[in-house]
Amino acid sequence: MHIGCFCCKVCAALDRAYCLQIFDLPAVDLVPGDLVELHVGDKVPADIRLISLKTATLRLEQASLTGEAMPVHKELTAISQEECELQAKDNILFAGTAVVNGHCFGIVNNIGMTTEIGKIQQQIHDAASEEEDTPLKKKLDHFGELLAQVKHTYALELHQLITYIFPCLIPKQEQIVAVTSMAK
C-alpha cells in the first residue's frame, strides 16, 4: 500500500547517549519502532501506538477506516486484549486517518500492507480474485440464458409460421431473409 509522499516528524536516536534529534522524514521511510510526532492536520503515516500526549485531548478522524462519523477520542490507556475491534483500540492511531485535535508522540507498530487499512485492501484484493461467481452474477447469467431461449423459440415459431402457413405468398428466398433477420 502506498501511503503517500507526505512527511512526518520522526525522532531518531543518534548515539548511545540517547541524544534525540527531530527531523522530517518521508512516510515511506518509516520502519516499526520509529518514534513519530503528530500535530493537528497531520495524516497518520502508519499504525502507531500512542505513548505520550502533549495536549489534554487527542481526536482523530477515522471514518475512512471504521465508518464513524465523529472524530474519535484517543487515550494512553493500554488495551487488555489483542484481538479486539478497531473501535476499541483507543491507544492506536491508524494509517490513513487524520489528527483533528491534539498533539502526541507514538511508536510505529505496522507499516504498508501490515497496517489495518492494508489488511482491508488485501482482503478486497483476495475477494476480487476468487473465481466463484457471486449470487447476482449467477442470476444474471441465468436470466441471459432464458432470454436467449425465448429469442430462439420465437424465431423458430416465426419460421414455421412463414413456411407452413404462408408458403405460397412469400417466395422461398424472402422467407429465409425474414427468418434470419428476426433471429438477430
N, C-alpha and C positions, 0 to 999 in steps of 0.2 A: 504494500500500500504506500503510495507516495503522499507524504504528509503535507508537503508544500515547501516553498522556498522562503519561509519566514525564519527569523532568528529569535532566540530566547536568551535570557541571561543565564549563564552557567557558571557555577563556581567549581574550580578545579584545584586540587592540592598541588602546589608547585614544588614543594620539597618536603623532607622528612620532619621539619619543624612545624608542618601543617599551616604554613602561611597561605592564605587564600587570596586569590585574585579573581574578580568577577569580570567576565568578558562576553561579548555577543558571539554566539555560535549557531550556525545553520542547524535547523531541526534534524536534518538528515544525518548529521554527525553525532547525534546523541547516542549514548550506549547505556544499558542498565547500570545503575549506580551513580550516574551523574546527579549533581545537586542543581536544581533549577529554581530560579526566582521568577514569580509571575505577578503581574500587576493588572489593574482594571484594563480591559480591552485586549489583553493577550489571548491568543489561541493556544490551547494546551497542546504541546507538540508530541506527547507520548502519554501512556498511562503512568501517572505519578502518584506516589504515596505522600500524603501531606505530613510534614514533620514540624512546621513552625508557621504560626500566624503572626503577621506583623500588624494586623488590624483586628478590631473586635469581631468582625464577621467576614465570611468569605462565601460568595454566592457564584454559582456557575450556571450558564445556560446550556443544558444538555438535552434539549428537545430532540435534536437530530439522532441521539442515541437511545433515549428512553421514552420519548414522546411526551415528557412532562412540559406543560405549558408555561409554568412559572419557573424562575431561577431557583436552583436547589442550594440549600444551606449546607456547607461542608464544615466539618469539625475534626479535631485531632483524635477523638475517641477511637481506640482500636476496635476492630471487628473480631468477634469471637469465633465466627465460623467462616471458613474459606470459601465454600460453595454457596453463597447467598445471592439473592437477586441484586442486580446492578443498582437499583434504587436504594438498597440498604447499605451500600458501601459509601458511608459518609466521609471516610478519610481518603478516598481515591479520587483523583482528578483524571477524567478520561480523555484520551486523544480526540481531537476534533471539536471539543467543547470550548466555550469561551468564558473568561473571567468577567463577571458583570459587576462585582463589588468586592473589594478587598485586595490584600497584598500578602503573599505567602512564599514559603520555601517548601520544596518537596524533592523526593528522590525518584528518579526514573525507574519504574518497575519493568515495563514492557515497551517495545518499540515495533514499528512496522506491522506485519501480519499477526504478531502475538498480542497486540492490543485488543480491547473488546470490539472496537469498530472493525479491526482487521479480521477478527473471528467471524463477525457477521458477514463481511464481504466474502470470506471463504465459504461460508455456508450457502450463500446465494450462488456463488460460482459452482459449487458441487451440485446444488439442486438443478441448476440450468443444464448441467452436463449429463444428468441422468437420462437414460433412453426411454424410460417408462412414460407413456402418454398420460397427460392429465385427464381427469374426467370430462372436462369441457372439450378437449381435443377429440376424445373418443366419440362424444355425442355429435360433434360437428362432422366427423368423418362418416358416421352412420347416416346422418341427415343427407350428406352429399351422395352417398350410395343410393339412398331412397330416391332422391331427385333424378339420378341417372337412370334408375329402373323405370320411373314414371315416364321420363322422356322417351326411353327406348320402347316402352309399351305403347305409348301414344303414336310414335312413328310407325310401328308395325300395324296398329289398327287402322291408321290412315292409309297405309299401303294396301291393306286388304280391302278397305272400302273403295279405293280408286280402282284396283284391278278386278274385283269381283262384281261390284255393283254397277260401275260405270265403264266397262271395258270398251264399249263402242263409241262413247262420247269423247274420250281423250285418247289421242294417238299414244302408242307404247313409249316412244322417246320422251314425250312430255310427262308421262306418268313417272318415269324414272327420275327426271329432273325435279318434279314436285316432291316425291318421297325423299330424295337426297337433301333438298333444301329444308324440308321440315325436320329431318333428323339432326341438322346442325343447330 
